[in-house]
């Protein structure tokens, strides 16, 4: 009896196992086609890769050199006393804007006025003596005509008159010098400009041609002296030969435009130690944005690339074979297109081969792309118009800001135009 029970149990377990296997197989056969169909449908329904694109356009791009320089006033004058004496009054305030001829300092003039009065008295005395000598000369001449005097007395009287005439000329020079000294006691501004810190106080004693009273610098117009590599001298000469060369003064980080001006001159020799040539740019500086001694960055516009085929610089990618872009073609599928970039500036690139105006190129989202991928592109406006050299939303990629020189790309592009 126990043996029969165990046999029945085994038979039941066998039936249950077979049933479970059959049910599992049935479920698998039913579910697999559905899963495969879903996977295929999902693969077919994969969305296009979203990217940002723009159309190829044409622009006028600036070609410029970049260098860092120092703001230098046109005139920098240290005002000194021209006479000895004590300062009686100061007529200026530190930092004040003054005009040529304005009174700045007064020095005690009493001693100089006394010298002038003395010189004037001496002149009057000698003039009176001369008048009397001329009367005596007249008498001697009349006597000589009547043979009533000697030739020796006549000549002596003539010499006396000539002596007094010369003496009066000396008196006049002494009086003039004394009056000039009186004038020197009033110190006036030799130029128009801004006054610095005062170097003396009221009551100080000053010594002629030694004691500095104050300094004045011109701030409008003003200049910036900076350097460029000797390698770009031909480009600079070519630009100057075409006319005025634009210069843009900016903060050293390139974030703020300070003033617009022009190149006024270049040095007459290259620094043999550094291989750099100094340049000077002049700015109106009516708003006072440039300050003497300030460090600024200068963009010197030496050329323009007109009607250049242009794309945003973000569209340019670099691979083993050089520069390329993703061009969106038929069916919104991308293709890799090799390009030749002639010039990069302020976020844009001038392309000389590989693209034509109106083509769509990807500018954002390239990292997800492969040749032949389908994309969903958001199209931005095509680059167009003139790109100003004072743009601050980007920084030049083909300039060495530390040395102030252009790379070979920029130099070649500039030389080609």
C-alpha positions as MATLAB code, in Angstrom:
seq = 'XXXXXXXXXXXXXXXXXXXXXXXXXXXXXXXXXXXXXXXXXXXXXXXXXXXXXXXXXXXXXXXXXXXXXXXXXXXXXXXXXXXXXXXXXXXXXXXXXXXXXXXXXXXXXXXXXXXXXXXXXXXXXXXXXXXXXXXXXXXXXXXXXXXXXXXXXXXXXXXXXXXXXXXXXXXXXXXXXXXXXXXXXXXXXXXXXXXXXXXXXXXXXXXXXXXXXXXXXXXXXXXXXXXXXXXXXXXXXXXXXXXXXXXXXXXXXXXXXXXXXXXXXXXXXXXXXXXXXXXXXXXXXXXXXXXXXXXXXXXXXXXXXXXXXXXXXXXXXXXXXXXXXXXXXXXXXXXXXXXXXXXXXXXXXXXXXXXXXXXXXXXXXXXXXXXXXXXXXXXXXXXXXXXXXXXXXXXXXXXXXXXXXXXXXXXXXXXXX';
ca = [
       0.000    0.000    0.000;
       2.705    2.576    0.724;
       4.459    1.587   -2.490;
       1.287    2.321   -4.513;
       0.948    5.735   -2.879;
       4.521    6.722   -3.733;
       3.989    5.648   -7.337;
       0.834    7.714   -7.651;
       2.649   10.792   -6.269;
       5.490   10.450   -8.770;
       3.035   10.176  -11.633;
       1.266   13.344  -10.471;
       4.535   15.318  -10.216;
       5.517   14.153  -13.708;
       2.203   15.312  -15.144;
       2.504   18.691  -13.436;
       6.080   19.233  -14.701;
       5.127   18.359  -18.245;
       2.178   20.719  -18.031;
       4.357   23.599  -16.791;
       6.895   23.074  -19.574;
       4.104   22.997  -22.153;
       2.528   26.173  -20.795;
       5.912   27.961  -20.710;
       6.609   26.956  -24.300;
       3.190   28.132  -25.378;
       3.649   31.497  -23.692;
       7.094   31.931  -25.289;
       5.742   31.137  -28.744;
       2.971   33.672  -28.299;
       5.060   36.459  -26.734;
       8.240   36.283  -28.906;
       6.672   37.444  -32.184;
       4.983   40.299  -30.351;
       8.292   41.361  -28.675;
      10.187   41.136  -31.952;
       7.536   43.208  -33.692;
       7.676   45.826  -30.960;
      11.482   45.965  -31.139;
      11.364   46.379  -34.909;
       8.691   49.041  -34.635;
      10.691   50.810  -31.929;
      13.796   50.753  -34.088;
      11.880   52.158  -37.028;
      10.386   54.853  -34.818;
      13.759   56.148  -33.436;
      13.570   59.986  -33.611;
      16.029   62.082  -35.632;
      18.930   63.585  -33.672;
      18.173   67.188  -32.697;
      20.852   69.698  -33.747;
      21.250   73.424  -34.348;
      22.222   74.440  -37.847;
      22.652   77.519  -40.010;
      22.962   78.279  -43.667;
      26.262   79.241  -45.198;
      26.373   83.000  -45.798;
      28.741   85.771  -46.865;
      30.272   88.438  -44.634;
      32.956   91.096  -44.594;
      35.397   89.983  -41.909;
      38.078   92.186  -40.320;
      41.710   91.106  -40.254;
      43.492   92.682  -37.334;
      46.573   92.468  -35.162;
      46.231   92.397  -31.403;
      48.701   93.831  -28.903;
      48.813   95.177  -25.375;
      50.145   98.678  -24.798;
      50.195  101.613  -22.414;
      48.200  104.823  -22.658;
      50.587  107.746  -23.143;
      49.648  111.440  -23.099;
      50.573  113.576  -26.088;
      52.195  116.049  -23.688;
      53.475  115.392  -20.170;
      54.824  118.560  -18.542;
      56.419  118.999  -15.131;
      55.927  122.635  -14.123;
      58.891  124.177  -12.248;
      59.546  127.608  -10.796;
      61.801  129.863  -12.881;
      62.638  132.168   -9.961;
      63.634  131.781   -6.317;
      61.063  132.758   -3.724;
      58.211  131.829   -1.431;
      54.857  130.527   -2.666;
      52.129  132.950   -1.671;
      49.119  131.270   -3.286;
      48.013  128.124   -5.116;
      45.238  128.525   -7.702;
      44.625  124.897   -8.705;
      43.096  121.741   -7.267;
      44.491  118.272   -7.703;
      42.950  116.525  -10.693;
      41.594  119.786  -12.116;
      41.309  120.292  -15.873;
      43.172  123.493  -16.754;
      43.632  125.501  -19.937;
      46.778  126.993  -21.375;
      47.502  130.323  -19.668;
      45.511  129.645  -16.475;
      47.190  130.942  -13.296;
      48.427  128.030  -11.177;
      50.869  129.396   -8.571;
      51.912  132.828   -7.289;
      55.386  133.480   -5.835;
      56.301  136.499   -3.724;
      57.135  139.230   -6.237;
      58.178  142.180   -4.050;
      61.936  141.769   -4.519;
      61.535  141.346   -8.267;
      59.313  144.416   -8.561;
      61.972  146.407   -6.647;
      64.615  145.226   -9.115;
      62.403  146.294  -11.983;
      61.851  149.736  -10.435;
      65.587  150.134   -9.929;
      66.284  149.190  -13.539;
      63.664  151.654  -14.717;
      65.241  154.456  -12.655;
      68.698  153.720  -14.012;
      67.306  153.840  -17.534;
      65.680  157.222  -16.930;
      68.908  158.558  -15.439;
      70.995  157.499  -18.408;
      68.407  158.830  -20.830;
      68.649  162.257  -19.161;
      72.437  162.137  -19.303;
      72.278  161.238  -22.979;
      69.988  164.164  -23.702;
      72.472  166.551  -22.092;
      75.392  164.950  -23.936;
      73.611  165.417  -27.255;
      73.172  169.149  -26.457;
      76.890  169.455  -25.710;
      77.676  167.635  -28.933;
      75.587  170.134  -30.841;
      77.526  173.019  -29.310;
      80.859  171.419  -30.187;
      79.744  170.891  -33.762;
      78.777  174.559  -34.158;
      82.068  175.684  -32.616;
      83.944  173.340  -34.925;
      82.256  174.891  -37.928;
      83.546  178.300  -36.746;
      87.002  176.874  -36.035;
      86.464  177.837  -32.369;
      87.211  174.395  -30.892;
      89.558  171.528  -31.488;
      88.777  168.364  -33.413;
      89.800  166.393  -30.330;
      87.046  167.888  -28.148;
      84.457  167.256  -30.840;
      85.460  163.586  -31.141;
      85.417  163.130  -27.371;
      81.896  164.493  -27.128;
      80.727  162.229  -29.961;
      82.209  159.216  -28.166;
      80.431  160.245  -24.969;
      77.076  160.301  -26.769;
      77.707  156.869  -28.362;
      78.690  155.467  -24.968;
      75.472  156.689  -23.380;
      73.395  155.226  -26.214;
      74.969  151.810  -25.656;
      74.491  152.161  -21.907;
      70.803  152.891  -22.387;
      70.433  149.745  -24.474;
      71.943  147.791  -21.576;
      69.548  149.544  -19.169;
      66.604  148.582  -21.349;
      67.726  144.931  -21.395;
      68.147  144.966  -17.605;
      64.647  146.400  -17.186;
      63.189  143.833  -19.534;
      64.883  140.987  -17.662;
      63.604  142.364  -14.355;
      60.057  142.555  -15.698;
      60.339  138.994  -17.026;
      61.351  137.858  -13.533;
      58.297  139.648  -12.155;
      56.187  137.743  -14.694;
      57.775  134.463  -13.622;
      56.363  134.952  -10.132;
      52.973  134.129  -11.652;
      53.175  130.513  -12.860;
      50.726  129.783  -15.674;
      49.698  126.522  -17.329;
      51.966  125.927  -20.350;
      49.445  123.507  -21.930;
      45.826  122.490  -21.536;
      45.401  119.257  -19.611;
      44.749  117.600  -16.284;
      46.691  118.535  -13.157;
      48.221  115.791  -11.017;
      48.972  115.867   -7.287;
      50.500  119.096   -6.036;
      54.169  118.818   -5.157;
      54.442  121.954   -2.982;
      52.289  123.830   -0.483;
      51.611  127.484    0.128;
      54.516  128.990    2.078;
      57.174  126.657    0.648;
      60.390  128.176   -0.642;
      61.196  127.223   -4.229;
      64.443  127.341   -6.191;
      64.608  128.408   -9.815;
      64.568  125.543  -12.350;
      64.849  122.919   -9.617;
      61.646  122.821   -7.588;
      58.799  120.926   -9.291;
      55.406  122.456   -8.512;
      52.989  120.112  -10.320;
      52.561  118.056  -13.473;
      50.075  118.441  -16.322;
      49.191  115.799  -18.910;
      46.958  116.046  -21.950;
      44.078  113.557  -21.941;
      42.199  114.523  -25.100;
      43.490  113.573  -27.551;
      45.653  110.798  -26.170;
      47.853  108.027  -27.556;
      48.607  104.362  -26.912;
      52.069  102.922  -27.545;
      52.150   99.166  -28.227;
      54.217   96.583  -30.091;
      53.774   94.251  -33.043;
      55.991   91.529  -34.450;
      58.489   92.520  -37.127;
      56.989   89.707  -39.251;
      53.828   91.751  -39.861;
      55.640   94.924  -40.958;
      54.717   94.345  -44.645;
      51.056   94.027  -43.663;
      51.222   97.228  -41.598;
      52.960   99.190  -44.364;
      50.424   97.940  -46.889;
      47.528   98.996  -44.660;
      49.021  102.446  -44.037;
      49.544  102.847  -47.764;
      45.809  102.425  -48.362;
      44.842  105.167  -45.900;
      43.933  105.585  -42.243;
      44.285  102.366  -40.230;
      41.580  101.817  -37.616;
      42.615  101.055  -34.036;
      40.242   99.877  -31.313;
      41.225  100.280  -27.662;
      39.753   97.675  -25.320;
      40.180   96.509  -21.759;
      42.956   93.940  -21.408;
      40.413   91.110  -21.130;
      38.790   92.193  -24.397;
      35.395   92.544  -22.737;
      34.941   96.327  -22.983;
      35.469   98.723  -25.883;
      37.086  101.912  -24.564;
      37.719  104.092  -27.609;
      38.135  104.194  -31.388;
      41.077  105.840  -33.112;
      43.724  105.380  -35.791;
      47.383  104.442  -36.100;
      49.366  107.689  -36.079;
      52.927  106.421  -36.520;
      55.322  103.492  -36.262;
      58.857  103.512  -34.884;
      61.799  103.998  -37.242;
      63.527  100.800  -36.163;
      62.835   97.283  -34.896;
      63.963   96.329  -31.406;
      66.844   93.966  -32.128;
      66.432   92.138  -28.796;
      62.706   91.411  -28.981;
      62.086   91.519  -32.736;
      59.160   93.866  -32.156;
      58.260   97.194  -33.731;
      56.580   99.900  -31.671;
      53.415  101.541  -32.944;
      51.433  104.538  -31.766;
      47.667  104.988  -32.088;
      45.823  108.230  -31.388;
      42.346  108.539  -29.858;
      40.055  111.562  -29.377;
      39.193  110.325  -25.865;
      36.547  112.998  -25.424;
      34.847  110.907  -22.729;
      38.087  110.273  -20.815;
      37.839  106.483  -21.074;
      41.605  106.223  -21.602;
      43.869  107.304  -18.746;
      47.635  107.923  -18.854;
      49.549  104.813  -17.781;
      46.560  102.493  -18.275;
      47.184   99.094  -19.916;
      44.863   98.393  -22.831;
      44.480   95.907  -25.664;
      44.646   97.344  -29.181;
      43.104   95.785  -32.272;
      44.772   97.203  -35.387;
      42.586   96.553  -38.429;
      45.004   95.908  -41.306;
      42.578   94.446  -43.865;
      39.075   93.162  -44.606;
      37.929   89.959  -46.268;
      34.979   91.114  -48.374;
      32.132   88.779  -49.381;
      33.856   85.834  -47.731;
      31.942   82.543  -47.544;
      31.305   82.403  -43.814;
      30.028   80.005  -41.174;
      30.002   80.260  -37.386;
      33.293   78.960  -36.055;
      31.417   76.366  -33.978;
      30.549   74.588  -37.242;
      34.218   73.814  -37.928;
      35.354   70.427  -36.607;
      38.869   68.996  -36.676;
      39.696   65.425  -37.670;
      42.693   63.359  -38.769;
      42.400   64.765  -42.289;
      41.951   68.387  -41.242;
      38.926   70.628  -40.874;
      35.433   69.457  -41.765;
      31.757   70.293  -41.233;
      28.517   68.321  -41.117;
      26.394   69.316  -44.094;
      22.683   68.546  -43.947;
      21.566   67.123  -47.281;
      18.599   65.327  -48.814;
      16.314   63.647  -46.319;
      17.854   65.675  -43.495;
      20.824   63.326  -43.386;
      24.262   64.667  -42.561;
      27.414   64.153  -44.570;
      30.974   64.942  -43.576;
      32.441   67.660  -45.809;
      36.126   68.638  -45.745;
      36.708   72.419  -45.813;
      39.638   74.835  -46.039;
      39.516   77.642  -43.497;
      41.332   80.849  -44.480;
      40.589   83.046  -41.491;
      38.970   82.773  -38.059;
      37.856   85.864  -36.206;
      35.386   86.755  -33.452;
      33.415   83.517  -33.656;
      33.246   83.258  -37.466;
      35.312   81.373  -40.026;
      35.976   82.279  -43.664;
      35.972   79.148  -45.840;
      37.705   79.127  -49.222;
      36.712   75.623  -50.399;
      34.245   72.877  -49.561;
      31.071   74.920  -49.076;
      28.708   77.050  -51.103;
      26.290   79.749  -50.005;
      22.904   78.434  -48.851;
      24.029   75.006  -47.668;
      22.942   73.910  -44.211;
      25.708   73.102  -41.716;
      25.469   71.849  -38.139;
      26.778   74.285  -35.498;
      25.705   72.480  -32.304;
      25.226   68.798  -31.463;
      27.991   67.335  -33.637;
      29.224   65.019  -30.884;
      26.235   62.690  -31.490;
      26.562   62.572  -35.249;
      28.007   60.092  -37.698;
      28.054   60.215  -41.469;
      24.542   59.452  -42.734;
      22.685   60.178  -39.481;
      19.247   61.775  -39.802;
      18.816   65.011  -37.893;
      16.062   67.360  -36.831;
      17.649   70.771  -37.315;
      16.745   74.108  -35.781;
      17.891   76.585  -38.408;
      19.506   79.869  -37.393;
      19.869   82.882  -39.735;
      22.789   82.787  -42.132;
      25.804   85.017  -41.359;
      25.601   88.271  -43.292;
      26.763   91.894  -43.273;
      29.958   93.463  -41.953;
      31.553   92.073  -38.788;
      32.830   95.026  -36.701;
      36.332   94.814  -35.283;
      35.095   96.049  -31.892;
      32.843   93.070  -31.269;
      33.259   91.832  -27.695;
      31.013   88.747  -27.579;
      33.951   86.550  -28.546;
      37.746   86.748  -28.600;
      40.052   86.247  -31.579;
      41.177   82.661  -32.051;
      43.994   83.391  -34.482;
      45.792   86.011  -32.429;
      48.444   85.602  -29.773;
      47.308   88.100  -27.125;
      50.524   87.808  -25.155;
      52.959   88.619  -27.950;
      50.692   90.883  -29.962;
      51.325   89.035  -33.223;
      49.151   87.476  -35.865;
      49.397   83.794  -36.729;
      50.362   82.594  -40.154;
      46.690   82.149  -41.015;
      45.912   85.788  -40.380;
      49.081   87.037  -42.035;
      48.441   85.004  -45.137;
      44.850   86.146  -45.332;
      45.899   89.752  -44.894;
      48.587   89.502  -47.517;
      46.130   88.058  -49.998;
      43.938   91.149  -49.950;
];
